């Protein structure tokens, strides 16, 4: 992917500036990390099921997940410093790998550009493995930064494709301030994966990404706007109608910005919660194009866009950037309460 930055860009949301008091308290009513282990497997790689065996089991135990996260955190710190995208692919995949690959390329030309948010090793405040009978295996975990409590907790989705492969981070997102994460099953039980077409939720999980992409693009005019809870959704202000209008307002009269959203090509990950809802992870790609409207040309100012694209000229067709957005939602079950709106729990964009 080549992401091109327009003449003017909206500053990224500084979640780390929020007080630690705003982050959810997982110490109360969160049984996921206190459950006893169900396996004594010595490593994250596990044996294949015996012939004819179909018994479901959690993808990982808490001790296994803690060991995996220690290894991943060390690995991420080293590869983020070296900026080696080829090596990064050993532990990252999908949108999480794309985000780091772009960051490494930018920092190759702009050494002062911020590195990716560090992957914290502990404490794990939530561990939700998928109930599985084979592979691939998926686990959702939320980790706090033990060294800096003002940094937003990180929600991660990791996938193991086969028994002898390492778990790789597919999604990495900052938890939103005041995120209300629902209760989930203990890690010793795990969560059932939910089909994209399942009708027991207020919206099938396979439709969540496209519906929210439409809300970002159209705001309250979207037919899906009432399906999503706007409270605490700062992403709508940043990349939704408000942010899009701010970019257009700041452009000279000789240029216009247009926007389009598409669902990312990464898989939707949906795991059941205790209240018949689901935690759903998806990705969206937002394209922002800035084009001259007076027959002239337009180019890049020095910065991340120019560094990543390598384009230093001017174009009569305009320039564009593609923003990869990773999102974590809570989707309620049908008939579970008065307010059955989908809530945005966390996100990252690059």
ABEGO torsion letter per residue (X at the ends): XBBBBBABBBBBBBAAABBAAABBBAABGBAAAABBBABABABABBBBBBBGBABBBBABBAAAAAAAAAAAAAAAAAAAAAGBAAAAAAABBEAAAAAAAAAAAAAAABAABBBBBBBBAOBBABBBBBBBABOBBBBBBBBBBAABAABBBBBBBBBBABAABBBBBABBBBBBBGBBBBBBBBAAAEBBBBBAABAABABBAAAAAAAAAAAAAAEAABAAAAABBABGBAAAAAABAAAAAAAAAABBAABBBBBBBBBBABBBBBBBBAAGBBBBBBBBBBBBBBBBAAGBBBBBBBEAAAAAAGBABBBAAEBBBBBBBBBBBBBBBBGAEABABBBBABBBBX
